[in-house]
Amino acid sequence: MSILRAGDEKYHYRDGSHRWVPPDPDEDQAVWEEQVRQHKHGHLRNERPKVRLRRLV
């Protein structure tokens, strides 16, 4: 089971790995990478998740 906060979906692929390429090709790559780094830092700080998603295998 994966635990994601609301809005985290855009930073993850379906397998739970982080998306280092922006979903919008017009988005600045450097800006996107910084957002992903900050998102990952939230994982490391063990922020309390707000949404629980269950992945079916």
BELQUI-V238593 format. One record per backbone hydrogen bond with DSSP energy under -0.5 kcal/mol. CO is the residue of the C=O (numbers start at 1). NH is the residue of the N-H. E is the energy in kcal/mol with one decimal. If there is no record, write none. Layout:
# BELQUI-V238593
co->CO nh->NH e->E
co->CO nh->NH e->E
This chain:
# BELQUI-V238593
co->2 nh->4 e->-0.5
co->2 nh->53 e->-1.4
co->4 nh->51 e->-1.0
co->5 nh->8 e->-2.3
co->7 nh->10 e->-0.8
co->8 nh->11 e->-1.9
co->9 nh->12 e->-1.4
co->11 nh->19 e->-2.4
co->13 nh->16 e->-2.0
co->17 nh->13 e->-2.7
co->18 nh->20 e->-0.8
co->23 nh->25 e->-0.6
co->24 nh->27 e->-2.1
co->28 nh->32 e->-2.4
co->29 nh->33 e->-2.7
co->30 nh->34 e->-1.8
co->31 nh->35 e->-2.0
co->32 nh->36 e->-2.4
co->33 nh->37 e->-2.4
co->34 nh->38 e->-2.4
co->35 nh->39 e->-2.3
co->36 nh->40 e->-3.0
co->37 nh->41 e->-2.3
co->38 nh->42 e->-1.6
co->39 nh->43 e->-1.2
co->40 nh->44 e->-2.0
co->41 nh->45 e->-2.1
co->42 nh->47 e->-1.9
co->43 nh->46 e->-1.2
co->51 nh->4 e->-1.1
co->51 nh->53 e->-0.5
co->53 nh->2 e->-0.9
co->53 nh->55 e->-0.6
co->54 nh->56 e->-0.5
